[in-house]
Amino acid sequence: MKAVGFKTSLPITDADSFIEFETDKPTPDGRQLLVKVKAVSVNPVDFKIRQNSAKDTVLEQPKIIGWDAVGVVEAVGDAVSLFNVGDEVYYAGDITKPGSNAEFQLIDERIVGRKPYGLSAEAAAAIPLTALTAWEILFDRMRLSVERDRTKTLLIIGGAGGVGSIAIQLAKKLLGLTVIATASRPETIDWCKKMGADIIVNHRDLVAEVRNAGFHYVDYIVDFVDANLYWDAMVELIKPQGHIASITGSSVPVLLNKLKNKSVSFSWEFMYTRSTYQTDDMIEQHFILDRVAELLDEGVLKTTHTHTLHGLTADNFRQAHAQLESGKTIGKWVISF
């Protein structure tokens, strides 16, 4: 099968930052599906792994990344029970396994959902990773519920990105929260409004912006940009006994002691936890993706797909990664093949 990958970590401007190559088509066993991939989308995790996983070394075999895909089940392992050959599926994958930037991919059925019927492959490919991340941070980590939280406020730092775009929709449509999202450019402001945000604030002076919008404190904050960069602002803005959650990680300690006087809770969200550690509830990602597919088909949620490139080529992945690295991407870029 054909695949696109890399053997060493290079700047995206380097012609060898991605290479095309041929490799063996895999065979499924156990609960694995063999999926013929039709479309993938790119996420910040893709370029971060490309930049860091093969530094100062040259791999013997090219590394295949990519953690969003739509495709058709071509073969199944002997323990598969959720899908059949010919089913259209979508998924975000497992960071410990080869990714989706290839003609075929093996994937555990427990982290796969059925593709939304009403969406094209390209529109559906934009969804899995960001939807799983947004769903898990709101419902699994922060444990928000419509019964308890309908009248409360949520500040989303990074509203126009892939995860922020889905989080706005889930918070508004399913939880009924008042959603405050950060955006600074006319096009990102318009996008956040399109996704359903009630109020848009500029991240460059976050405390003043939120206060000027009429909110001294907010009940909940989710960070999709940089936990430490916005830490002091989040500490100031969070309501006593509130909850902050982040997906961004940190290379230095996060100063949790600043939350003590307000008795504020803090959570990390990492979408790959369930698959990496084969947790007892790993199949929850199957159920989440199926529920998100229903919400997309019902029109409750909308795709965040904004741009398509055509062809499984190294050039297309270089172009998509360059766009992501610019920090100015709105919604999701997809590559179909």
PyMOL commands that set and color helices and strands:
alter all, ss='L'
color gray80, all
select helices_A, chain A and resi 44-52+109-111+121-125+128-141+146-149+162-174+186-195+203-212+231-237+256-262+273-276+284-297+314-325
alter helices_A, ss='H'
color red, helices_A
select strands_A, chain A and resi 2-5+19-22+32-41+69-76+88-91+104-108+112-114+153-157+178-182+199-201+218-223+238-246+265-268+305-310+332-336
alter strands_A, ss='S'
color yellow, strands_A
deselect
rebuild
show_as cartoon
